[in-house]
């Protein structure tokens, strides 16, 4: 687990380099741990509380990939040791 100053260093560097860039693709070595939750036009990812069928999880992961692919990165923030990457909701930006 990285220490807080290390996380802030990564965030500071990302803030200089990636705002305005678009997401071309999404990859995960373990997509079945992700669950997509849509709430008030915000897409959130959280660990799946239960283990639904792998087929359903793969479909959810594919839906997530489809939603974020092509979106531009708006800003990067740090909350505790988590790095948050905000995307423009409209793909026309």
LOTIDO-57967 format. One record per residue: residue in three letters; x, y, z of N, C-alpha, C, O in turn; residue number from 1. Coordinates in steps of 0.05 Angstrom, whole numbers. Layout:
BEGIN
@resn: ALA | neast: X | nnorth: Y | nup: Z | caeast: X | canorth: Y | caup: Z | ceast: X | cnorth: Y | cup: Z | oeast: X | onorth: Y | oup: Z | resi: NUM
...
This chain:
BEGIN
@resn: UNK | neast: 17 | nnorth: -24 | nup: 0 | caeast: 0 | canorth: 0 | caup: 0 | ceast: 18 | cnorth: 25 | cup: 0 | oeast: 35 | onorth: 28 | oup: 17 | resi: 1
@resn: UNK | neast: 14 | nnorth: 43 | nup: -19 | caeast: 31 | canorth: 67 | caup: -20 | ceast: 24 | cnorth: 86 | cup: 2 | oeast: 2 | onorth: 86 | oup: 13 | resi: 2
@resn: UNK | neast: 43 | nnorth: 102 | nup: 10 | caeast: 39 | canorth: 122 | caup: 30 | ceast: 25 | cnorth: 146 | cup: 16 | oeast: 27 | onorth: 150 | oup: -8 | resi: 3
@resn: UNK | neast: 12 | nnorth: 163 | nup: 32 | caeast: -2 | canorth: 186 | caup: 22 | ceast: 15 | cnorth: 205 | cup: 5 | oeast: 5 | onorth: 213 | oup: -16 | resi: 4
@resn: UNK | neast: 39 | nnorth: 212 | nup: 13 | caeast: 55 | canorth: 229 | caup: -4 | ceast: 61 | cnorth: 217 | cup: -31 | oeast: 63 | onorth: 232 | oup: -51 | resi: 5
@resn: UNK | neast: 64 | nnorth: 191 | nup: -33 | caeast: 69 | canorth: 178 | caup: -59 | ceast: 44 | cnorth: 180 | cup: -76 | oeast: 46 | onorth: 185 | oup: -100 | resi: 6
@resn: UNK | neast: 21 | nnorth: 177 | nup: -65 | caeast: -4 | canorth: 179 | caup: -80 | ceast: -7 | cnorth: 208 | cup: -90 | oeast: -15 | onorth: 212 | oup: -113 | resi: 7
@resn: UNK | neast: -1 | nnorth: 228 | nup: -73 | caeast: -3 | canorth: 256 | caup: -82 | ceast: 16 | cnorth: 262 | cup: -104 | oeast: 10 | onorth: 277 | oup: -122 | resi: 8
@resn: UNK | neast: 40 | nnorth: 250 | nup: -103 | caeast: 59 | canorth: 254 | caup: -125 | ceast: 48 | cnorth: 244 | cup: -151 | oeast: 51 | onorth: 257 | oup: -172 | resi: 9
@resn: UNK | neast: 36 | nnorth: 220 | nup: -151 | caeast: 24 | canorth: 209 | caup: -175 | ceast: 1 | cnorth: 227 | cup: -185 | oeast: 0 | onorth: 232 | oup: -209 | resi: 10
@resn: UNK | neast: -16 | nnorth: 236 | nup: -167 | caeast: -38 | canorth: 253 | caup: -175 | ceast: -28 | cnorth: 279 | cup: -187 | oeast: -38 | onorth: 288 | oup: -208 | resi: 11
@resn: UNK | neast: -8 | nnorth: 291 | nup: -175 | caeast: 4 | canorth: 316 | caup: -185 | ceast: 15 | cnorth: 313 | cup: -213 | oeast: 11 | onorth: 330 | oup: -230 | resi: 12
@resn: UNK | neast: 28 | nnorth: 290 | nup: -218 | caeast: 39 | canorth: 285 | caup: -245 | ceast: 16 | cnorth: 280 | cup: -265 | oeast: 17 | onorth: 290 | oup: -288 | resi: 13
@resn: UNK | neast: -4 | nnorth: 265 | nup: -257 | caeast: -26 | canorth: 259 | caup: -275 | ceast: -41 | cnorth: 285 | cup: -282 | oeast: -51 | onorth: 289 | oup: -304 | resi: 14
@resn: UNK | neast: -44 | nnorth: 303 | nup: -262 | caeast: -58 | canorth: 329 | caup: -267 | ceast: -44 | cnorth: 345 | cup: -289 | oeast: -57 | onorth: 360 | oup: -303 | resi: 15
@resn: UNK | neast: -18 | nnorth: 342 | nup: -291 | caeast: -2 | canorth: 357 | caup: -311 | ceast: -5 | cnorth: 344 | cup: -339 | oeast: -4 | onorth: 358 | oup: -359 | resi: 16
@resn: UNK | neast: -9 | nnorth: 318 | nup: -340 | caeast: -7 | canorth: 303 | caup: -365 | ceast: -33 | cnorth: 294 | cup: -378 | oeast: -34 | onorth: 292 | oup: -403 | resi: 17
@resn: UNK | neast: -54 | nnorth: 287 | nup: -363 | caeast: -76 | canorth: 273 | caup: -376 | ceast: -102 | cnorth: 288 | cup: -379 | oeast: -119 | onorth: 279 | oup: -394 | resi: 18
@resn: UNK | neast: -107 | nnorth: 311 | nup: -365 | caeast: -133 | canorth: 324 | caup: -371 | ceast: -135 | cnorth: 332 | cup: -400 | oeast: -116 | onorth: 342 | oup: -412 | resi: 19
@resn: UNK | neast: -158 | nnorth: 327 | nup: -412 | caeast: -163 | canorth: 333 | caup: -440 | ceast: -158 | cnorth: 309 | cup: -458 | oeast: -167 | onorth: 309 | oup: -481 | resi: 20
@resn: UNK | neast: -144 | nnorth: 289 | nup: -449 | caeast: -140 | canorth: 265 | caup: -465 | ceast: -165 | cnorth: 248 | cup: -464 | oeast: -181 | onorth: 249 | oup: -446 | resi: 21
@resn: UNK | neast: -168 | nnorth: 232 | nup: -485 | caeast: -192 | canorth: 214 | caup: -487 | ceast: -184 | cnorth: 185 | cup: -480 | oeast: -161 | onorth: 177 | oup: -484 | resi: 22
@resn: UNK | neast: -203 | nnorth: 171 | nup: -469 | caeast: -199 | canorth: 143 | caup: -462 | ceast: -204 | cnorth: 126 | cup: -488 | oeast: -225 | onorth: 128 | oup: -500 | resi: 23
@resn: UNK | neast: -184 | nnorth: 111 | nup: -496 | caeast: -186 | canorth: 95 | caup: -520 | ceast: -197 | cnorth: 67 | cup: -515 | oeast: -211 | onorth: 56 | oup: -531 | resi: 24
@resn: UNK | neast: -189 | nnorth: 56 | nup: -492 | caeast: -198 | canorth: 29 | caup: -485 | ceast: -195 | cnorth: 25 | cup: -455 | oeast: -182 | onorth: 40 | oup: -442 | resi: 25
@resn: UNK | neast: -208 | nnorth: 4 | nup: -446 | caeast: -208 | canorth: -3 | caup: -417 | ceast: -199 | cnorth: -32 | cup: -415 | oeast: -209 | onorth: -49 | oup: -430 | resi: 26
@resn: UNK | neast: -181 | nnorth: -38 | nup: -397 | caeast: -172 | canorth: -65 | caup: -393 | ceast: -171 | cnorth: -71 | cup: -364 | oeast: -165 | onorth: -53 | oup: -347 | resi: 27
@resn: UNK | neast: -178 | nnorth: -95 | nup: -357 | caeast: -175 | canorth: -105 | caup: -329 | ceast: -167 | cnorth: -134 | cup: -330 | oeast: -176 | onorth: -149 | oup: -347 | resi: 28
@resn: UNK | neast: -150 | nnorth: -141 | nup: -311 | caeast: -142 | canorth: -169 | caup: -310 | ceast: -162 | cnorth: -186 | cup: -295 | oeast: -160 | onorth: -210 | oup: -293 | resi: 29
@resn: UNK | neast: -182 | nnorth: -172 | nup: -283 | caeast: -202 | canorth: -186 | caup: -268 | ceast: -229 | cnorth: -170 | cup: -268 | oeast: -237 | onorth: -160 | oup: -248 | resi: 30
@resn: UNK | neast: -242 | nnorth: -169 | nup: -292 | caeast: -266 | canorth: -152 | caup: -294 | ceast: -289 | cnorth: -162 | cup: -277 | oeast: -307 | onorth: -147 | oup: -272 | resi: 31
@resn: UNK | neast: -289 | nnorth: -187 | nup: -270 | caeast: -312 | canorth: -198 | caup: -255 | ceast: -314 | cnorth: -187 | cup: -226 | oeast: -334 | onorth: -193 | oup: -213 | resi: 32
@resn: UNK | neast: -294 | nnorth: -172 | nup: -216 | caeast: -297 | canorth: -160 | caup: -190 | ceast: -311 | cnorth: -133 | cup: -191 | oeast: -316 | onorth: -122 | oup: -170 | resi: 33
@resn: UNK | neast: -317 | nnorth: -123 | nup: -215 | caeast: -329 | canorth: -97 | caup: -217 | ceast: -359 | cnorth: -99 | cup: -221 | oeast: -369 | onorth: -118 | oup: -234 | resi: 34
@resn: UNK | neast: -373 | nnorth: -79 | nup: -211 | caeast: -401 | canorth: -77 | caup: -215 | ceast: -407 | cnorth: -48 | cup: -223 | oeast: -397 | onorth: -30 | oup: -210 | resi: 35
@resn: UNK | neast: -422 | nnorth: -45 | nup: -244 | caeast: -428 | canorth: -18 | caup: -254 | ceast: -454 | cnorth: -8 | cup: -242 | oeast: -474 | onorth: -23 | oup: -241 | resi: 36
@resn: UNK | neast: -453 | nnorth: 16 | nup: -231 | caeast: -477 | canorth: 27 | caup: -218 | ceast: -481 | cnorth: 55 | cup: -231 | oeast: -463 | onorth: 72 | oup: -229 | resi: 37
@resn: UNK | neast: -504 | nnorth: 60 | nup: -243 | caeast: -510 | canorth: 86 | caup: -254 | ceast: -528 | cnorth: 101 | cup: -235 | oeast: -549 | onorth: 90 | oup: -226 | resi: 38
@resn: UNK | neast: -521 | nnorth: 126 | nup: -228 | caeast: -536 | canorth: 141 | caup: -209 | ceast: -534 | cnorth: 171 | cup: -216 | oeast: -512 | onorth: 181 | oup: -216 | resi: 39
@resn: UNK | neast: -556 | nnorth: 184 | nup: -222 | caeast: -556 | canorth: 212 | caup: -228 | ceast: -536 | cnorth: 220 | cup: -249 | oeast: -521 | onorth: 239 | oup: -246 | resi: 40
@resn: UNK | neast: -536 | nnorth: 205 | nup: -271 | caeast: -517 | canorth: 209 | caup: -294 | ceast: -488 | cnorth: 206 | cup: -286 | oeast: -470 | onorth: 215 | oup: -301 | resi: 41
@resn: UNK | neast: -482 | nnorth: 194 | nup: -264 | caeast: -454 | canorth: 189 | caup: -256 | ceast: -450 | cnorth: 158 | cup: -256 | oeast: -467 | onorth: 144 | oup: -245 | resi: 42
@resn: UNK | neast: -429 | nnorth: 150 | nup: -268 | caeast: -423 | canorth: 122 | caup: -269 | ceast: -404 | cnorth: 116 | cup: -247 | oeast: -382 | onorth: 128 | oup: -245 | resi: 43
@resn: UNK | neast: -411 | nnorth: 97 | nup: -230 | caeast: -394 | canorth: 90 | caup: -207 | ceast: -387 | cnorth: 61 | cup: -209 | oeast: -403 | onorth: 44 | oup: -219 | resi: 44
@resn: UNK | neast: -363 | nnorth: 54 | nup: -201 | caeast: -354 | canorth: 26 | caup: -200 | ceast: -349 | cnorth: 19 | cup: -171 | oeast: -337 | onorth: 34 | oup: -156 | resi: 45
@resn: UNK | neast: -359 | nnorth: -5 | nup: -164 | caeast: -354 | canorth: -14 | caup: -137 | ceast: -350 | cnorth: -44 | cup: -138 | oeast: -358 | onorth: -57 | oup: -157 | resi: 46
@resn: UNK | neast: -337 | nnorth: -55 | nup: -117 | caeast: -333 | canorth: -83 | caup: -116 | ceast: -361 | cnorth: -97 | cup: -113 | oeast: -378 | onorth: -87 | oup: -98 | resi: 47
@resn: UNK | neast: -364 | nnorth: -118 | nup: -127 | caeast: -389 | canorth: -133 | caup: -126 | ceast: -392 | cnorth: -145 | cup: -98 | oeast: -374 | onorth: -159 | oup: -89 | resi: 48
@resn: UNK | neast: -415 | nnorth: -140 | nup: -85 | caeast: -420 | canorth: -151 | caup: -59 | ceast: -425 | cnorth: -181 | cup: -60 | oeast: -417 | onorth: -196 | oup: -43 | resi: 49
@resn: UNK | neast: -438 | nnorth: -189 | nup: -81 | caeast: -444 | canorth: -218 | caup: -85 | ceast: -430 | cnorth: -227 | cup: -111 | oeast: -422 | onorth: -210 | oup: -127 | resi: 50
@resn: UNK | neast: -428 | nnorth: -252 | nup: -115 | caeast: -416 | canorth: -263 | caup: -140 | ceast: -437 | cnorth: -272 | cup: -159 | oeast: -445 | onorth: -295 | oup: -160 | resi: 51
@resn: UNK | neast: -448 | nnorth: -253 | nup: -175 | caeast: -468 | canorth: -261 | caup: -196 | ceast: -454 | cnorth: -278 | cup: -217 | oeast: -430 | onorth: -282 | oup: -216 | resi: 52
@resn: UNK | neast: -469 | nnorth: -288 | nup: -236 | caeast: -459 | canorth: -304 | caup: -257 | ceast: -437 | cnorth: -289 | cup: -272 | oeast: -440 | onorth: -265 | oup: -277 | resi: 53
@resn: UNK | neast: -416 | nnorth: -303 | nup: -280 | caeast: -394 | canorth: -291 | caup: -295 | ceast: -404 | cnorth: -278 | cup: -321 | oeast: -394 | onorth: -256 | oup: -328 | resi: 54
@resn: UNK | neast: -423 | nnorth: -290 | nup: -334 | caeast: -434 | canorth: -279 | caup: -359 | ceast: -446 | cnorth: -251 | cup: -354 | oeast: -441 | onorth: -233 | oup: -370 | resi: 55
@resn: UNK | neast: -461 | nnorth: -248 | nup: -333 | caeast: -473 | canorth: -222 | caup: -326 | ceast: -451 | cnorth: -201 | cup: -320 | oeast: -453 | onorth: -178 | oup: -328 | resi: 56
@resn: UNK | neast: -431 | nnorth: -209 | nup: -305 | caeast: -409 | canorth: -191 | caup: -298 | ceast: -393 | cnorth: -183 | cup: -323 | oeast: -386 | onorth: -159 | oup: -325 | resi: 57
@resn: UNK | neast: -389 | nnorth: -201 | nup: -341 | caeast: -375 | canorth: -194 | caup: -366 | ceast: -391 | cnorth: -174 | cup: -382 | oeast: -380 | onorth: -155 | oup: -393 | resi: 58
@resn: UNK | neast: -418 | nnorth: -177 | nup: -382 | caeast: -435 | canorth: -158 | caup: -396 | ceast: -434 | cnorth: -131 | cup: -382 | oeast: -434 | onorth: -110 | oup: -396 | resi: 59
@resn: UNK | neast: -434 | nnorth: -130 | nup: -356 | caeast: -432 | canorth: -105 | caup: -341 | ceast: -405 | cnorth: -91 | cup: -347 | oeast: -404 | onorth: -67 | oup: -350 | resi: 60
@resn: UNK | neast: -384 | nnorth: -107 | nup: -347 | caeast: -358 | canorth: -95 | caup: -353 | ceast: -357 | cnorth: -85 | cup: -381 | oeast: -345 | onorth: -63 | oup: -386 | resi: 61
@resn: UNK | neast: -369 | nnorth: -99 | nup: -400 | caeast: -370 | canorth: -89 | caup: -428 | ceast: -386 | cnorth: -63 | cup: -429 | oeast: -378 | onorth: -45 | oup: -444 | resi: 62
@resn: UNK | neast: -408 | nnorth: -61 | nup: -414 | caeast: -424 | canorth: -37 | caup: -414 | ceast: -407 | cnorth: -14 | cup: -403 | oeast: -409 | onorth: 9 | oup: -413 | resi: 63
@resn: UNK | neast: -392 | nnorth: -19 | nup: -382 | caeast: -374 | canorth: 2 | caup: -371 | ceast: -354 | cnorth: 11 | cup: -392 | oeast: -350 | onorth: 35 | oup: -396 | resi: 64
@resn: UNK | neast: -341 | nnorth: -8 | nup: -406 | caeast: -322 | canorth: -1 | caup: -426 | ceast: -335 | cnorth: 16 | cup: -448 | oeast: -323 | onorth: 36 | oup: -457 | resi: 65
@resn: UNK | neast: -359 | nnorth: 8 | nup: -456 | caeast: -373 | canorth: 24 | caup: -477 | ceast: -379 | cnorth: 52 | cup: -467 | oeast: -378 | onorth: 71 | oup: -483 | resi: 66
@resn: UNK | neast: -386 | nnorth: 55 | nup: -442 | caeast: -393 | canorth: 81 | caup: -431 | ceast: -370 | cnorth: 100 | cup: -429 | oeast: -373 | onorth: 124 | oup: -434 | resi: 67
@resn: UNK | neast: -346 | nnorth: 90 | nup: -421 | caeast: -324 | canorth: 108 | caup: -417 | ceast: -306 | cnorth: 111 | cup: -441 | oeast: -291 | onorth: 130 | oup: -443 | resi: 68
@resn: UNK | neast: -307 | nnorth: 92 | nup: -460 | caeast: -290 | canorth: 95 | caup: -484 | ceast: -298 | cnorth: 119 | cup: -500 | oeast: -321 | onorth: 124 | oup: -506 | resi: 69
@resn: UNK | neast: -278 | nnorth: 135 | nup: -507 | caeast: -283 | canorth: 160 | caup: -522 | ceast: -287 | cnorth: 184 | cup: -504 | oeast: -287 | onorth: 207 | oup: -514 | resi: 70
@resn: UNK | neast: -292 | nnorth: 181 | nup: -478 | caeast: -296 | canorth: 203 | caup: -460 | ceast: -269 | cnorth: 217 | cup: -455 | oeast: -248 | onorth: 205 | oup: -454 | resi: 71
@resn: UNK | neast: -271 | nnorth: 244 | nup: -451 | caeast: -247 | canorth: 259 | caup: -445 | ceast: -244 | cnorth: 262 | cup: -415 | oeast: -264 | onorth: 263 | oup: -400 | resi: 72
@resn: UNK | neast: -219 | nnorth: 262 | nup: -406 | caeast: -213 | canorth: 265 | caup: -378 | ceast: -215 | cnorth: 294 | cup: -370 | oeast: -202 | onorth: 311 | oup: -383 | resi: 73
@resn: UNK | neast: -230 | nnorth: 300 | nup: -350 | caeast: -235 | canorth: 327 | caup: -341 | ceast: -215 | cnorth: 336 | cup: -320 | oeast: -201 | onorth: 357 | oup: -323 | resi: 74
@resn: UNK | neast: -212 | nnorth: 320 | nup: -299 | caeast: -194 | canorth: 327 | caup: -278 | ceast: -187 | cnorth: 303 | cup: -262 | oeast: -200 | onorth: 282 | oup: -264 | resi: 75
@resn: UNK | neast: -166 | nnorth: 305 | nup: -245 | caeast: -157 | canorth: 284 | caup: -228 | ceast: -155 | cnorth: 295 | cup: -200 | oeast: -145 | onorth: 317 | oup: -195 | resi: 76
@resn: UNK | neast: -165 | nnorth: 280 | nup: -180 | caeast: -164 | canorth: 288 | caup: -152 | ceast: -156 | cnorth: 264 | cup: -135 | oeast: -155 | onorth: 241 | oup: -144 | resi: 77
@resn: UNK | neast: -149 | nnorth: 271 | nup: -111 | caeast: -142 | canorth: 250 | caup: -91 | ceast: -161 | cnorth: 252 | cup: -68 | oeast: -165 | onorth: 274 | oup: -57 | resi: 78
@resn: UNK | neast: -173 | nnorth: 230 | nup: -59 | caeast: -188 | canorth: 228 | caup: -35 | ceast: -175 | cnorth: 206 | cup: -18 | oeast: -177 | onorth: 183 | oup: -25 | resi: 79
@resn: UNK | neast: -163 | nnorth: 214 | nup: 3 | caeast: -147 | canorth: 195 | caup: 19 | ceast: -126 | cnorth: 183 | cup: 1 | oeast: -111 | onorth: 198 | oup: -12 | resi: 80
@resn: UNK | neast: -124 | nnorth: 157 | nup: -1 | caeast: -105 | canorth: 144 | caup: -19 | ceast: -117 | cnorth: 135 | cup: -45 | oeast: -105 | onorth: 119 | oup: -59 | resi: 81
@resn: UNK | neast: -141 | nnorth: 145 | nup: -51 | caeast: -154 | canorth: 138 | caup: -76 | ceast: -150 | cnorth: 160 | cup: -97 | oeast: -151 | onorth: 184 | oup: -90 | resi: 82
@resn: UNK | neast: -145 | nnorth: 152 | nup: -122 | caeast: -143 | canorth: 171 | caup: -144 | ceast: -169 | cnorth: 171 | cup: -159 | oeast: -177 | onorth: 150 | oup: -169 | resi: 83
@resn: UNK | neast: -181 | nnorth: 194 | nup: -161 | caeast: -207 | canorth: 197 | caup: -175 | ceast: -202 | cnorth: 211 | cup: -202 | oeast: -188 | onorth: 232 | oup: -203 | resi: 84
@resn: UNK | neast: -212 | nnorth: 199 | nup: -223 | caeast: -210 | canorth: 210 | caup: -250 | ceast: -237 | cnorth: 217 | cup: -259 | oeast: -254 | onorth: 200 | oup: -263 | resi: 85
@resn: UNK | neast: -242 | nnorth: 243 | nup: -264 | caeast: -268 | canorth: 253 | caup: -273 | ceast: -269 | cnorth: 255 | cup: -303 | oeast: -249 | onorth: 263 | oup: -316 | resi: 86
@resn: UNK | neast: -291 | nnorth: 246 | nup: -315 | caeast: -295 | canorth: 247 | caup: -343 | ceast: -317 | cnorth: 266 | cup: -351 | oeast: -335 | onorth: 271 | oup: -335 | resi: 87
@resn: UNK | neast: -314 | nnorth: 278 | nup: -375 | caeast: -336 | canorth: 294 | caup: -385 | ceast: -359 | cnorth: 275 | cup: -392 | oeast: -354 | onorth: 255 | oup: -404 | resi: 88
@resn: UNK | neast: -383 | nnorth: 282 | nup: -383 | caeast: -406 | canorth: 264 | caup: -389 | ceast: -414 | cnorth: 265 | cup: -418 | oeast: -423 | onorth: 245 | oup: -429 | resi: 89
@resn: UNK | neast: -411 | nnorth: 288 | nup: -431 | caeast: -418 | canorth: 290 | caup: -459 | ceast: -394 | cnorth: 283 | cup: -476 | oeast: -372 | onorth: 293 | oup: -472 | resi: 90
@resn: UNK | neast: -398 | nnorth: 266 | nup: -496 | caeast: -376 | canorth: 259 | caup: -514 | ceast: -370 | cnorth: 280 | cup: -534 | oeast: -351 | onorth: 278 | oup: -549 | resi: 91
@resn: UNK | neast: -386 | nnorth: 301 | nup: -535 | caeast: -382 | canorth: 323 | caup: -554 | ceast: -364 | cnorth: 344 | cup: -545 | oeast: -360 | onorth: 365 | oup: -558 | resi: 92
@resn: UNK | neast: -351 | nnorth: 340 | nup: -521 | caeast: -333 | canorth: 360 | caup: -510 | ceast: -306 | cnorth: 359 | cup: -523 | oeast: -288 | onorth: 374 | oup: -517 | resi: 93
